[in-house]
Amino acid sequence: MEIIKDGIIYRLDLTGMACPEQYDVYVGEEQVGYLRLRHGCFTVDYPDYGGECVYDSTALDGDGSFSDDIERNMHLDNAINAIHKKRSESVDIIGDYP
């Protein structure tokens, strides 16, 4: 699955279908996120497992997996928004200086 934000392609690789449902997130070959839904809590770590939690939610019907595609798409989009925001804060600006 891919989600595009501001021209950046975020690739979500499903690594666990249920109990927990989880994804690794990449931009190119660089891992930029770890998403996990377990025991009714969805968490998003940046840039990978054990990193900074940039999004979490318990406002869902699923326990070890999302209850349906509507719930899944909403939370995955929120996750990518949080990762995208965090990445934009940490990207160095490179340019010519006088």
Secondary structure as GFF3:
##gff-version 3
##sequence-region A 1 98
A	DSSP	beta_strand	2	5	.	.	.	ID=ss1
A	DSSP	beta_strand	8	17	.	.	.	ID=ss2
A	DSSP	beta_strand	21	27	.	.	.	ID=ss3
A	DSSP	beta_strand	30	38	.	.	.	ID=ss4
A	DSSP	beta_strand	41	46	.	.	.	ID=ss5
A	DSSP	beta_strand	52	57	.	.	.	ID=ss6
A	DSSP	alpha_helix	69	90	.	.	.	ID=ss7
###
